[in-house]
Structure formats: C-alpha cells, structure tokens
Amino acid sequence: MYIPSLIVVSVFALCLLILVTLVFLIAQFKEDNSIMDIVYGPLFLFSGGLATWLLSSYSLLTLTILGATALWSTRLSWRIYRKNKGHPEDARYAKWREEWSKQGKIYFIIRSYLQINLLQGLVITIVSTPLLISLMNSGANFESEPLLSFSLPLGFLIYILGLSIESVADYQLDRFIAGKKAGTEPATLMTKGLFRYSRRPNYFGETLVWWGLAIMVLPLPFGYLALLSPLAITYTVTKITGPMLEKIFLERYPAEYKEYMRQTSYFLPLPPKA
C-alpha cells in the first residue's frame, strides 16, 4: 500500500508541531530555552512514533528505522541531560534571551518560538525523510522490493558503525573534559583515542547514522529523497558547526590547535601525519 506523500508529511508535521509547541510552553514556564537541546533527539522518535501509529504503517522497514531512531535519540538526550543537569540556561540561549528581551517580552516570545522551536522542527522534518519515505511505502516488503534485502542490512550496518563511532568519541571526550575539571588531565587538547585520527570523529559518526538510515529506503519509490537527510547533516557539521568550533579553539589555543590541525584530519578518520 502506498500512502500519499502529502498525507504522511502532514501527519508527521502536525505531530511534531504539537510536540515542539508543548516544549516551547514548558521552556517559557521554566525560563530555559535550552530544554530544546535535551528533547531534540526524542522529538524525532515521538513524532515518528505518533505518525506511524496514526497511519497504521508497521512494516519491518519502518519499525527498524524507528528502533534505530530510539537508540540514537536516547543516547543523545541522556548525554545532554547529564551535561546540563544542575546548570542554568545554556550560554547560547542565555545570550539570545538577553538580546531578544531588549525588544520587549512579546518579541522575545515570538522570536523564541520561531527560531528555536519551529526552525528546529523544520530541521527535524527534513532529517526524518528516511522514516517518511518508509511510511509512504507502508506495504513495502522483500518480495515487492527485492533490493530491500540488500539495502536494509547494509544501511543498518552503516548506522551501527556510525552510532558506535559517535558514542565512543563522545565518551572519550567526556572523560577528557572531566579530567580537565578534576585537574588530573594535563593535556591542553583532546588528541587521543579517535581524536588522534579525526578532529571531529563524533560528527563523522553522526553523519554515518543518517547515511545508514537513508540507504535503507533507497530502493523504494522516491527513496532518493531520503538523501536529503544525511546531506543536510553532513553539510551542517562540516560547513557550519565544525568551523565554528575550529574558530573557538584557534582563538583559545592558537599554537597547539594549529599543530593539531596540521597533523590530524578534520572529518574523515585518517592516519595522523608525521
């Protein structure tokens, strides 16, 4: 059975709109817009799960993508929650609060809803295209789409590889930061473990997660649209978020970080240069 794309996207978008609006109201009550960072991952899962339930689309492919999303989102949300627990509003959001509040309370509320909640909701919709494609093709199976017997396990293996790399890199980085705070880590920069081969191994792992999910649905009608998901993530971490961090580290540790840049690949894990 093929469910029209307009219906699938509309149902998903409506579920997501309700959820991001609820998050917005909670954030205003707690005066902490950085809550959106904690629920960012689970919003993929909850909106996708609700859409799957409303559309009664329970194919093996859809359930596999939902399960993979659940594992990814739980890990991400728990890490951010532990990082933010007991701390005030994240510095980025606090800075926006200060700047936007100068224009008045109404302006702050509208700007927060549009830029923090609705904009991230749009990003979530684009990145969720693998799930949306699977929901459109709710009757897809290995008999009707033989290539699924190749794309589904291949995509899942790439997803597992990406999630493993991201998890290990984040664990190594968190231990390094904890050591710095405790005064037991003498190194200025994190250059060990996976960070010996890539300056952003966690970002590399994140992109593999979404490339894997996109590959799962490629054989389906309009499956190529799922490539919007990993392309958007890859562009964001290589052209926006990554360069921002590079600039910060270059300002804080100019000599050390330039040497690290000379020896270590920016994104793809590669052997360090001599």
HELIX and SHEET records of a PDB file:
HELIX    1   1 SER A    5  LYS A   30  1                                  26    
HELIX    2   2 ILE A   35  LEU A   55  1                                  21    
HELIX    3   3 LEU A   60  ASN A   84  1                                  25    
HELIX    4   4 ALA A   91  SER A  101  1                                  11    
HELIX    5   5 LYS A  105  SER A  112  1                                   8    
HELIX    6   6 TYR A  113  LEU A  118  3                                   6    
HELIX    7   7 LEU A  119  VAL A  127  1                                   9    
HELIX    8   8 THR A  129  MET A  136  1                                   8    
HELIX    9   9 LEU A  148  ALA A  182  1                                  35    
HELIX   10  10 GLY A  193  ARG A  196  5                                   4    
HELIX   11  11 PRO A  201  VAL A  217  1                                  17    
HELIX   12  12 GLY A  223  LEU A  227  5                                   5    
HELIX   13  13 LEU A  228  THR A  236  1                                   9    
HELIX   14  14 VAL A  237  THR A  241  3                                   5    
HELIX   15  15 GLY A  242  ARG A  252  1                                  11    
HELIX   16  16 PRO A  254  GLN A  263  1                                  10    
END                                                                             
